[in-house]
Amino acid sequence: MLTSLALIFLLGLGCAAVAKRIGLPRIVGMLLCGIALGPYALGWLDPKILGISAELRQMALVIILIKAGLSLNLADLRRVGRLAVMMAFVPACCEIVGCVLLAPALLGVTRAEAAVIGAILGAVSPAVVVPRMVQLIDERYGTGKGIPQMILAGASLDDVFVIVLFTTFLGIAQGQSAGLAGFAAIPLSIVTGIALGAACGWLLAKFFELCWQKGNAVPGSMKMMVVLGVAFLLTAAEDALEGVVPLSGLLAVMSMAMALAAKGAPAVTKGLQGKTGKLWTAAEALLFVLVGAAVDIRYTMEAGPMAVLLIAGGLAFRCCGVLLCMLGTKLTRRERLYCVLAYLPKATVQAAIGGVPLAMGLNCGALALLVAVLAILITAPLGALCMDAAYRRLLTHDA
């Protein structure tokens, strides 16, 4: 396992540097490195590390969500709150509708199976989007109108919404009925996630403040360990409370970090931002190399043009959904175009749930996995490249 970790860090970061040198996003190099090292190509990664790949990717996501939450300004978020909520479900719904309309003709599946495939495709990738929005906030591009804050919040909520829909559509495809409880779980998981995370963040801020007042200031590294420990517990709570109370663990993590930044001392927030930035350097390689390793490139040989057409058609519907959210706003055409580009990439959710229909024995299982693989290979590099290349041209720099 140690050899595999060495390969992930050394080759992953090396390929990222090569990709950046030739003008491609770093993520492209790491994804390709993961595909090459994975079990469907060279097979150099230890099966033990592949067995805990999902957990390691979750840990990496937690780190970047903490960094994102610490970077978000609540005042900016309130200003774009309505738009962020719309971005959380309108583009995903449009893409799912597009897949339901197109997939039966292109892939020969039923409407219920098309809905399952649409839900797999419907989620934007926080692993690709969140780091770039944090970068925009740090560099102050588009922050005057709250664009990165809106995209960051919308992308995080988008995943919660789509995963609940995926579970519901999966039940329908298996012959179960879709109850109102399944759909009611969507807003409830959002509310409980925000409330629990905010409470934990407030308690952490008070704890650090109390330690400082008593002359027992907690060192920065220990603060980071405490925050990480609480964040991991919040993500674990989602599974522990399944069937009892719907809860979005990832949203709770971001809410915790936001509350900690709002209630804690500025020096604490700044110190934690620096620590998470350093942690993200390692977590980024771990996340994207392992996402690449989950991609079975054999399925791409069997894809044919129909799956690619479905992905393109779904993205067209998604773009219309993003533009629909922008109606009535003060955003310029260039800023709206950047929002469209930011909602293109797919990776983490597709890698996580793309194989579920196949594992459950659905007739569309192989096709669903195939479409998920192609979506990662096409949209993750494309979306990352577009965002990296366009933000200086399309967004205003706020001094």
PyMOL commands that set and color helices and strands:
alter all, ss='L'
color gray80, all
select helices_A, chain A and resi 2-21+26-37+47-51+53-71+74-79+81-107+111-121+126-139+143-145+147-173+180-213+220-240+249-263+266-293+298-301+304-326+333-342+348-353+356-359+365-394
alter helices_A, ss='H'
color red, helices_A
deselect
rebuild
show_as cartoon
